[in-house]
């Protein structure tokens, strides 16, 4: 029996709950400004927010590791413990200290990309970093990580807690892929956080698509793309260097719903797309308010 036939059986399996969430280093934003970090991270706003999602596979963006602004906490294991997801990796987009007056102060001695796992939780010897994480309830066959270079030019953006527009320099980004042992067989989940610079984020998305082409289908891509509406689907279905996507049905949006800004969402920057499964496999989409971040999470269920 081939893999697809095995997937088509077991129609009574519980669907896999997928979620992506840009957590903005896990701090609430009442009145537009961040609150002080929680004194007990395991019971703090970030932990409560990710626990409320009840996800089987969770992609998180804008996580801190050992940053003073978030209480010096390693946020990836805090989130993993709260969500009950023991298979996880955190990929540092860059190693730097966040400061209120000078922004990011990069550490020139550290690599731009380093992958941390459960064995690194609780270590206080490493330098601070900022990045993404992928957490799973299912065992992982294989992990893969990639650094995405920053755009050469910045952009004027609205920043939480600041009036008007602020010129923001782009920073390196990361992509993190895992081949998971799902309920119907292996599938590939990929967490990304793409640049906010138009055009540059499109190039990054195409690079990620080709980078995962050799991994087992179905493919599920989760993250903050900084691309609105149907643009990610259009980009992913464009011709490429490799024969991607692996399914003749192409990539499609698993959910279309605004996620930003959190207090009154009007645009969708956060996406979950897939190839190798049908649209009928999707159910239970929601974008709940969590009390943290300027984004809302995107949560849905997918039969895999």
ABEGO torsion letter per residue (X at the ends): XBAAAAAABGAABBBBBBBBBBAGGGBBBBGGBBBBBBABAAABAAAAAAAAAGBABBBBBGBBBGBAAAGGBBAAAAAAAAAGBABBBBBBABBBBBBAAAEBBBBAABBABBBBBAAABGBAABBBBBBBBBBBABBBABBBBBBBBBBABBBBBBBBGBBEBBBBBBBBBBBBBBBBBBAAEBBBBBBBBBBABBGAAAAAAAAAAAAAAABBOBBBBBEBAGBBEAAAAAAAABBBABBOBABAAEBBBABBBBAOBAABBABBABBBBBBGBBAAABBGBBBBBAGBEABBBBBBBBBX
